[in-house]
């Protein structure tokens, strides 16, 4: 017949003994927790090792059925330790029993707290994203960007000014050519080669040379 494995406990599982006996958990972590609470050095419980009901607080028992059972989170807390082990023995406060109505009474508040905590973390992370680079590095990159923009802007302005000057010269040249054509100052000395005759001069000047001088002026 099973005997309680607790220190200084000799209760046997007999009919009418007034105690219930409970096997050690199959879960390794919970089994180790029971052993640690027993304060028995080098004790390794077998698959048939048990603890009697004297070592569990009342809140850990489930008596709703025909058989008295331990709740899944039950931990032995009551032992008769000697003086040299008394200080090492810890005591765990049993969890308070909750009625089914209480379990669903305030779920929105619990969920709200969880959501609020997640939202706070997201906001905090977003607020600190600007700190990924050092201020000196960010400032240096900003100055480089501004300088490059100013240089491109200056080049664009110069290009626009040159374009306007060339357009004015082209327009002036076109007006001069139109005027000379209307005055019959342009003559064709040979096919494909145009020449102009300046007023009061018998010497003709190639039209291309005259245009180059006019544009250069």
Backbone as CSV, one residue per row, in Angstrom:
resi,resn,N_x,N_y,N_z,CA_x,CA_y,CA_z,C_x,C_y,C_z
1,UNK,0.853,-1.197,0.000,0.000,0.000,0.000,0.895,1.255,0.000
2,UNK,0.489,2.321,-0.716,1.335,3.522,-0.819,1.512,4.206,0.525
3,UNK,2.701,4.752,0.718,3.019,5.509,1.926,3.386,6.926,1.496
4,UNK,2.973,7.897,2.279,3.289,9.297,1.969,4.790,9.495,1.972
5,UNK,5.304,10.197,0.934,6.746,10.383,0.766,7.259,11.630,1.466
6,UNK,6.388,12.377,2.170,6.822,13.611,2.812,7.714,13.319,4.012
7,UNK,8.552,14.300,4.388,9.474,14.179,5.514,8.666,14.022,6.811
8,UNK,9.038,13.023,7.597,8.435,12.772,8.912,6.940,12.497,8.827
9,UNK,6.486,11.935,7.713,5.069,11.574,7.575,5.001,10.082,7.248
10,UNK,4.215,9.363,8.021,4.122,7.910,7.850,2.713,7.460,7.508
11,UNK,1.928,8.349,6.938,0.543,8.000,6.608,0.532,6.948,5.501
12,UNK,-0.321,5.937,5.687,-0.499,4.882,4.698,-1.867,5.012,4.043
13,UNK,-1.906,4.647,2.787,-3.174,4.695,2.060,-3.984,3.458,2.401
14,UNK,-4.773,3.580,3.465,-5.634,2.474,3.908,-7.086,2.941,3.936
15,UNK,-7.974,2.013,3.880,-9.387,2.326,3.886,-9.795,2.934,5.221
16,UNK,-10.448,4.069,5.171,-10.911,4.743,6.379,-9.848,5.549,7.090
17,UNK,-8.691,5.798,6.454,-7.625,6.579,7.129,-7.959,8.062,7.182
18,UNK,-8.920,8.496,6.388,-9.329,9.900,6.432,-8.497,10.809,5.552
19,UNK,-7.541,10.273,4.839,-6.700,11.070,3.946,-6.862,10.601,2.498
20,UNK,-6.565,11.498,1.601,-6.469,11.130,0.180,-4.997,11.207,-0.221
21,UNK,-4.611,10.340,-1.142,-3.216,10.266,-1.561,-3.125,10.593,-3.063
22,UNK,-2.115,11.360,-3.393,-2.044,11.922,-4.745,-0.666,11.662,-5.359
23,UNK,-0.667,11.122,-6.562,0.582,10.827,-7.272,1.309,12.115,-7.652
24,UNK,2.633,12.012,-7.789,3.429,13.136,-8.233,3.078,13.464,-9.703
25,UNK,3.139,14.728,-10.086,2.797,15.114,-11.463,3.715,14.433,-12.479
26,UNK,3.153,14.137,-13.633,3.957,13.573,-14.713,4.802,14.642,-15.394
27,UNK,4.354,15.878,-15.330,5.137,16.984,-15.890,6.430,17.147,-15.100
28,UNK,7.562,17.162,-15.803,8.871,17.162,-15.138,9.059,18.408,-14.279
29,UNK,8.675,19.558,-14.783,8.886,20.797,-14.036,8.048,20.818,-12.756
30,UNK,6.785,20.420,-12.874,5.941,20.415,-11.679,6.381,19.333,-10.699
31,UNK,6.859,18.218,-11.195,7.375,17.164,-10.316,8.587,17.676,-9.525
32,UNK,9.488,18.374,-10.220,10.665,18.926,-9.540,10.260,19.969,-8.506
33,UNK,9.174,20.726,-8.803,8.705,21.715,-7.840,8.192,21.041,-6.568
34,UNK,7.473,19.938,-6.705,7.009,19.194,-5.523,8.190,18.696,-4.708
35,UNK,9.176,18.151,-5.396,10.353,17.612,-4.693,11.084,18.729,-3.956
36,UNK,11.202,19.899,-4.607,11.886,21.016,-3.959,11.141,21.464,-2.709
37,UNK,9.828,21.429,-2.728,9.055,21.816,-1.540,9.192,20.800,-0.411
38,UNK,9.493,19.557,-0.737,9.630,18.515,0.282,10.944,18.627,1.051
39,UNK,11.961,19.239,0.472,13.260,19.413,1.134,13.919,18.081,1.481
40,UNK,13.750,17.123,0.594,14.422,15.830,0.787,15.541,15.726,-0.235
41,UNK,16.763,15.717,0.249,17.918,15.680,-0.624,17.996,14.347,-1.361
42,UNK,18.321,14.452,-2.646,18.530,13.295,-3.512,17.297,12.383,-3.566
43,UNK,16.136,12.944,-3.336,14.924,12.146,-3.430,14.410,12.163,-4.870
44,UNK,14.177,10.985,-5.429,13.662,10.852,-6.788,12.379,10.030,-6.721
45,UNK,11.255,10.670,-6.875,9.982,9.949,-6.740,9.773,8.966,-7.888
46,UNK,9.253,7.811,-7.549,8.901,6.812,-8.559,7.537,7.148,-9.137
47,UNK,7.129,6.373,-10.094,5.822,6.610,-10.713,4.668,6.329,-9.755
48,UNK,4.953,5.618,-8.647,3.914,5.313,-7.674,4.024,6.143,-6.407
49,UNK,4.991,7.052,-6.341,5.175,7.876,-5.143,3.992,8.818,-4.980
50,UNK,3.591,9.031,-3.709,2.417,9.848,-3.427,2.690,10.786,-2.261
51,UNK,1.863,11.803,-2.154,1.802,12.690,-0.992,0.366,12.673,-0.488
52,UNK,0.227,12.677,0.819,-1.123,12.655,1.370,-1.707,14.052,1.411
53,UNK,-3.001,14.119,1.635,-3.732,15.389,1.601,-3.341,16.339,2.721
54,UNK,-2.617,15.858,3.756,-2.225,16.739,4.857,-1.255,17.827,4.413
55,UNK,-0.602,17.643,3.265,0.438,18.573,2.843,-0.060,19.601,1.813
56,UNK,-1.346,19.644,1.581,-1.923,20.595,0.624,-2.970,21.452,1.318
57,UNK,-2.987,22.696,0.974,-3.984,23.596,1.539,-5.345,23.324,0.907
58,UNK,-6.380,23.694,1.621,-7.749,23.357,1.216,-8.106,23.920,-0.163
59,UNK,-7.534,25.063,-0.496,-7.884,25.711,-1.767,-7.422,24.914,-2.971
60,UNK,-6.520,23.965,-2.767,-5.982,23.198,-3.892,-6.844,21.969,-4.231
61,UNK,-7.873,21.698,-3.476,-8.660,20.487,-3.702,-9.910,20.796,-4.541
62,UNK,-10.212,19.851,-5.419,-11.434,19.913,-6.217,-12.358,18.791,-5.729
63,UNK,-13.409,19.173,-5.010,-14.319,18.202,-4.409,-15.689,18.229,-5.069
64,UNK,-15.713,18.697,-6.291,-17.008,18.777,-6.976,-17.497,17.424,-7.472
65,UNK,-16.599,16.472,-7.657,-17.000,15.152,-8.135,-17.053,14.139,-7.011
66,UNK,-17.211,12.897,-7.383,-17.251,11.827,-6.395,-15.871,11.558,-5.819
67,UNK,-14.833,11.854,-6.578,-13.461,11.626,-6.128,-12.778,12.957,-5.861
68,UNK,-12.114,13.047,-4.721,-11.378,14.262,-4.391,-10.108,14.326,-5.248
69,UNK,-9.958,15.439,-5.978,-8.801,15.586,-6.863,-8.066,16.882,-6.528
70,UNK,-6.819,16.908,-6.953,-6.037,18.129,-6.814,-6.207,18.992,-8.061
71,UNK,-6.212,20.282,-7.860,-6.236,21.189,-8.992,-4.909,21.100,-9.747
72,UNK,-4.906,21.391,-11.048,-3.667,21.265,-11.838,-2.506,22.103,-11.313
73,UNK,-2.800,23.208,-10.639,-1.736,24.078,-10.140,-1.396,23.816,-8.676
74,UNK,-1.851,22.706,-8.139,-1.620,22.405,-6.727,-0.138,22.169,-6.435
75,UNK,0.309,22.696,-5.297,1.692,22.546,-4.840,1.664,22.250,-3.345
76,UNK,2.421,21.257,-2.882,2.448,20.977,-1.438,3.144,22.106,-0.675
77,UNK,2.497,22.552,0.392,3.050,23.675,1.171,3.098,23.403,2.673
78,UNK,2.510,22.309,3.124,2.420,22.047,4.565,3.312,20.851,4.909
79,UNK,4.365,21.121,5.675,5.295,20.058,6.088,5.721,20.295,7.527
80,UNK,6.127,19.232,8.171,6.634,19.311,9.541,8.152,19.171,9.492
81,UNK,8.812,20.272,9.120,10.255,20.238,8.954,10.954,20.407,10.306
82,UNK,12.144,19.842,10.447,12.961,20.114,11.632,13.504,21.541,11.568
83,UNK,14.150,21.966,12.663,14.601,23.353,12.751,15.590,23.715,11.647
84,UNK,16.505,22.819,11.270,17.533,23.169,10.302,16.963,23.267,8.868
85,UNK,15.742,22.780,8.672,15.099,22.909,7.352,13.930,23.884,7.364
86,UNK,13.557,24.343,8.537,12.369,25.187,8.644,12.533,26.491,7.887
87,UNK,13.723,27.123,7.914,13.939,28.409,7.261,13.952,28.279,5.746
88,UNK,14.333,27.083,5.267,14.408,26.892,3.829,13.052,26.616,3.218
89,UNK,12.118,26.177,4.043,10.824,25.807,3.502,10.060,27.057,3.122
90,UNK,9.657,27.144,1.909,8.909,28.296,1.445,7.425,28.032,1.538
91,UNK,6.672,29.070,1.469,5.219,28.947,1.519,4.637,29.717,0.361
92,UNK,3.793,29.040,-0.378,3.154,29.656,-1.530,1.709,29.950,-1.199
93,UNK,1.297,31.155,-1.466,-0.072,31.544,-1.191,-0.983,30.882,-2.200
94,UNK,-1.957,30.118,-1.738,-2.836,29.423,-2.684,-3.668,30.418,-3.475
95,UNK,-3.926,30.125,-4.721,-4.737,31.045,-5.533,-6.169,31.062,-5.059
96,UNK,-6.769,32.224,-5.141,-8.156,32.357,-4.706,-9.078,31.701,-5.717
97,UNK,-10.093,31.038,-5.200,-11.055,30.394,-6.078,-11.929,31.453,-6.738
98,UNK,-12.191,31.231,-8.009,-13.048,32.151,-8.735,-14.277,31.417,-9.235
99,UNK,-15.405,32.061,-9.105,-16.639,31.500,-9.609,-16.691,31.677,-11.118
100,UNK,-17.431,30.808,-11.826,-17.534,30.938,-13.286,-17.968,32.322,-13.720
101,UNK,-18.882,32.950,-12.949,-19.338,34.288,-13.334,-18.221,35.299,-13.228
102,UNK,-17.325,35.122,-12.228,-16.227,36.058,-12.050,-15.177,35.922,-13.129
103,UNK,-15.060,34.720,-13.674,-14.039,34.509,-14.695,-14.341,35.312,-15.942
104,UNK,-15.624,35.598,-16.194,-16.000,36.336,-17.394,-16.571,37.702,-17.047
105,UNK,-16.353,38.127,-15.834,-16.964,39.370,-15.389,-16.320,40.573,-16.033
106,UNK,-14.998,40.645,-15.997,-14.309,41.820,-16.504,-13.284,41.512,-17.577
107,UNK,-13.573,40.653,-18.562,-12.573,40.385,-19.601,-12.244,41.594,-20.447
108,UNK,-13.229,42.532,-20.691,-12.855,43.695,-21.511,-11.774,44.531,-20.877
109,UNK,-11.822,44.669,-19.487,-10.803,45.483,-18.841,-9.431,44.860,-18.975
110,UNK,-9.343,43.536,-18.794,-8.045,42.863,-18.936,-7.528,42.998,-20.344
111,UNK,-8.435,42.802,-21.326,-8.011,42.947,-22.715,-7.609,44.366,-23.024
112,UNK,-8.353,45.324,-22.425,-8.036,46.728,-22.654,-6.661,47.069,-22.132
113,UNK,-6.315,46.549,-20.936,-4.984,46.815,-20.388,-3.905,46.249,-21.278
114,UNK,-4.144,45.029,-21.796,-3.148,44.408,-22.670,-2.981,45.203,-23.959
115,UNK,-4.129,45.629,-24.528,-4.044,46.406,-25.759,-3.375,47.733,-25.509
116,UNK,-3.675,48.371,-24.369,-3.058,49.647,-24.063,-1.562,49.509,-23.915
117,UNK,-1.128,48.411,-23.273,0.303,48.192,-23.120,0.980,48.024,-24.468
118,UNK,0.365,47.251,-25.375,0.928,47.065,-26.711,0.972,48.381,-27.463
119,UNK,-0.104,49.199,-27.324,-0.134,50.484,-28.013,0.946,51.407,-27.493
120,UNK,1.161,51.421,-26.168,2.216,52.256,-25.590,3.583,51.864,-26.140
121,UNK,3.830,50.552,-26.288,5.116,50.103,-26.826,5.296,50.555,-28.261
122,UNK,4.213,50.457,-29.068,4.322,50.876,-30.464,4.586,52.371,-30.572
123,UNK,3.877,53.172,-29.747,4.086,54.617,-29.778,5.500,54.959,-29.345
124,UNK,5.992,54.291,-28.302,7.351,54.542,-27.823,8.381,54.207,-28.888
125,UNK,8.170,53.085,-29.586,9.106,52.708,-30.654,9.081,53.711,-31.784
126,UNK,7.862,54.206,-32.141,7.767,55.177,-33.226,8.418,56.499,-32.846
127,UNK,8.268,56.907,-31.566,8.859,58.169,-31.120,10.373,58.147,-31.137
128,UNK,10.976,56.986,-31.060,12.425,56.898,-30.975,13.068,56.428,-32.261
129,UNK,12.285,56.341,-33.355,12.877,55.926,-34.622,13.854,56.965,-35.155
130,UNK,13.621,58.254,-34.801,14.518,59.282,-35.296,15.901,59.190,-34.668
131,UNK,16.066,58.392,-33.648,17.355,58.274,-32.978,18.230,57.178,-33.573
132,UNK,17.816,56.595,-34.692,18.615,55.516,-35.270,19.968,56.018,-35.762
133,UNK,20.060,57.304,-36.169,21.325,57.885,-36.626,21.731,58.979,-35.650
134,UNK,23.040,59.222,-35.570,23.526,60.248,-34.661,23.158,61.623,-35.194
135,UNK,22.971,62.626,-34.325,22.635,63.975,-34.786,23.712,64.566,-35.696
136,UNK,24.997,64.278,-35.386,26.066,64.816,-36.221,25.997,64.272,-37.641
137,UNK,25.722,62.961,-37.761,25.631,62.357,-39.092,24.445,62.907,-39.863
138,UNK,23.310,63.073,-39.189,22.128,63.614,-39.857,22.351,65.049,-40.305
139,UNK,23.000,65.849,-39.478,23.263,67.239,-39.820,24.224,67.346,-41.001
140,UNK,25.242,66.477,-41.007,26.204,66.497,-42.110,25.543,66.129,-43.426
141,UNK,24.686,65.116,-43.410,23.979,64.718,-44.626,23.032,65.813,-45.097
142,UNK,22.423,66.521,-44.154,21.521,67.607,-44.527,22.273,68.730,-45.225
143,UNK,23.444,69.096,-44.689,24.255,70.147,-45.317,24.701,69.731,-46.721
144,UNK,25.089,68.474,-46.878,25.517,67.999,-48.190,24.368,68.064,-49.187
145,UNK,23.182,67.722,-48.756,22.020,67.774,-49.644,21.698,69.204,-50.059
146,UNK,21.772,70.129,-49.092,21.495,71.535,-49.397,22.535,72.091,-50.358
147,UNK,23.823,71.780,-50.142,24.880,72.265,-51.035,24.691,71.740,-52.450
148,UNK,24.363,70.456,-52.571,24.149,69.880,-53.894,22.960,70.537,-54.591
149,UNK,21.909,70.821,-53.842,20.738,71.467,-54.428,21.076,72.872,-54.914
150,UNK,21.846,73.625,-54.126,22.233,74.975,-54.523,23.102,74.954,-55.777
151,UNK,24.006,73.959,-55.863,24.875,73.861,-57.039,24.051,73.559,-58.289
152,UNK,23.114,72.631,-58.214,22.253,72.312,-59.368,21.393,73.513,-59.747
153,UNK,20.919,74.244,-58.747,20.093,75.410,-59.006,20.891,76.493,-59.745
154,UNK,22.159,76.676,-59.335,23.012,77.678,-59.976,23.309,77.289,-61.417
155,UNK,23.617,75.987,-61.641,23.887,75.527,-63.003,22.657,75.685,-63.887
156,UNK,21.496,75.428,-63.355,20.265,75.583,-64.121,20.038,77.034,-64.507
157,UNK,20.316,77.933,-63.577,20.129,79.355,-63.854,21.086,79.834,-64.944
158,UNK,22.361,79.395,-64.857,23.329,79.774,-65.891,22.918,79.233,-67.251
159,UNK,22.445,77.972,-67.262,22.008,77.388,-68.528,20.830,78.144,-69.124
160,UNK,19.890,78.566,-68.274,18.753,79.338,-68.761,19.190,80.685,-69.321
161,UNK,20.163,81.348,-68.652,20.665,82.634,-69.141,21.348,82.481,-70.495
162,UNK,22.178,81.453,-70.656,22.843,81.212,-71.930,21.827,80.928,-73.031
163,UNK,20.805,80.166,-72.692,19.766,79.853,-73.688,19.048,81.114,-74.147
164,UNK,18.731,82.012,-73.177,18.061,83.258,-73.556,18.955,84.134,-74.435
165,UNK,20.264,84.189,-74.117,21.177,85.005,-74.931,21.271,84.460,-76.360
166,UNK,21.374,83.157,-76.477,21.452,82.557,-77.814,20.163,82.772,-78.595
167,UNK,19.028,82.666,-77.897,17.765,82.916,-78.589,17.683,84.349,-79.112
168,UNK,18.148,85.311,-78.297,18.126,86.699,-78.741,19.031,86.910,-79.953
169,UNK,20.223,86.275,-79.933,21.132,86.421,-81.065,20.557,85.787,-82.324
170,UNK,19.934,84.625,-82.135,19.322,83.959,-83.293,18.203,84.819,-83.865
171,UNK,17.393,85.403,-82.984,16.316,86.257,-83.454,16.873,87.488,-84.168
172,UNK,17.937,88.073,-83.589,18.544,89.257,-84.226,19.131,88.905,-85.586
173,UNK,19.784,87.735,-85.636,20.365,87.293,-86.907,19.279,87.028,-87.941
174,UNK,18.198,86.414,-87.500,17.104,86.134,-88.436,16.489,87.423,-88.950
175,UNK,16.348,88.403,-88.056,15.805,89.700,-88.480,16.734,90.386,-89.472
176,UNK,18.065,90.274,-89.209,19.029,90.905,-90.125,18.994,90.248,-91.488
177,UNK,18.904,88.907,-91.490,18.848,88.187,-92.769,17.586,88.568,-93.541
178,UNK,16.453,88.630,-92.823,15.201,89.004,-93.492,15.293,90.416,-94.070
179,UNK,15.929,91.320,-93.285,16.063,92.695,-93.763,16.952,92.780,-94.991
180,UNK,18.079,92.005,-94.996,18.980,92.041,-96.146,18.348,91.394,-97.364
181,UNK,17.528,90.372,-97.122,16.848,89.764,-98.261,15.868,90.729,-98.896
182,UNK,15.178,91.483,-98.049,14.227,92.453,-98.606,14.943,93.599,-99.315
183,UNK,16.205,93.888,-98.910,16.987,94.962,-99.540,17.870,94.456,-100.661
184,UNK,17.791,93.167,-100.984,18.583,92.537,-102.053,20.077,92.678,-101.800
185,UNK,20.450,92.579,-100.503,21.875,92.652,-100.162,22.511,91.263,-100.173
186,UNK,21.720,90.219,-100.272,22.249,88.875,-100.291,22.254,88.387,-101.720
187,UNK,23.430,87.905,-102.136,23.563,87.400,-103.498,24.082,85.978,-103.462
188,UNK,23.819,85.276,-104.493,24.273,83.903,-104.621,25.386,83.877,-105.646
189,UNK,26.653,83.719,-105.176,27.782,83.683,-106.105,27.919,82.342,-106.767
190,UNK,27.470,81.313,-106.076,27.521,79.968,-106.624,26.456,79.156,-105.934
191,UNK,26.018,78.072,-106.529,24.972,77.286,-105.892,25.397,76.797,-104.509
192,UNK,24.575,77.051,-103.550,24.836,76.567,-102.197,25.723,77.464,-101.381
193,UNK,26.222,78.575,-101.890,27.087,79.476,-101.099,26.506,80.865,-101.159
194,UNK,26.049,81.392,-100.009,25.438,82.710,-99.966,26.445,83.779,-99.611
195,UNK,26.329,84.972,-100.173,27.205,86.101,-99.892,26.357,87.341,-99.733
196,UNK,26.919,88.293,-98.996,26.225,89.565,-98.833,27.115,90.663,-99.363
197,UNK,26.470,91.754,-99.807,27.185,92.924,-100.322,26.851,94.090,-99.420
198,UNK,27.875,94.646,-98.772,27.639,95.756,-97.869,27.405,97.028,-98.670
199,UNK,26.519,97.859,-98.201,26.233,99.102,-98.940,27.504,99.945,-99.100
200,UNK,27.752,100.453,-100.336,28.920,101.299,-100.610,30.182,100.517,-100.842
201,UNK,30.111,99.174,-100.868,31.277,98.341,-101.093,30.977,97.375,-102.232
202,UNK,31.996,97.141,-103.016,31.838,96.180,-104.102,32.243,94.785,-103.673
203,UNK,32.947,94.697,-102.522,33.415,93.396,-102.042,32.261,92.648,-101.378
204,UNK,32.146,91.403,-101.715,31.114,90.561,-101.107,31.713,89.766,-99.944
205,UNK,30.882,89.446,-98.979,31.323,88.702,-97.789,30.472,87.437,-97.676
206,UNK,31.114,86.281,-97.497,30.317,85.047,-97.344,29.320,85.181,-96.197
207,UNK,28.137,84.708,-96.438,27.077,84.824,-95.428,27.446,84.099,-94.138
208,UNK,28.124,82.935,-94.230,28.499,82.180,-93.032,29.481,82.973,-92.178
209,UNK,30.449,83.640,-92.837,31.427,84.436,-92.084,30.761,85.614,-91.420
210,UNK,29.835,86.218,-92.148,29.120,87.368,-91.561,28.298,86.933,-90.346
211,UNK,27.669,85.763,-90.411,26.874,85.274,-89.301,27.740,84.976,-88.098
212,UNK,28.940,84.396,-88.334,29.820,84.103,-87.207,30.254,85.371,-86.506
213,UNK,30.621,86.418,-87.298,31.035,87.682,-86.693,29.874,88.313,-85.920
214,UNK,28.675,88.216,-86.498,27.524,88.839,-85.864,27.183,88.125,-84.532
215,UNK,27.302,86.788,-84.519,27.007,86.060,-83.284,28.062,86.303,-82.227
216,UNK,29.315,86.478,-82.664,30.406,86.687,-81.704,30.357,88.062,-81.084
217,UNK,29.711,88.994,-81.737,29.679,90.372,-81.236,28.694,90.514,-80.071
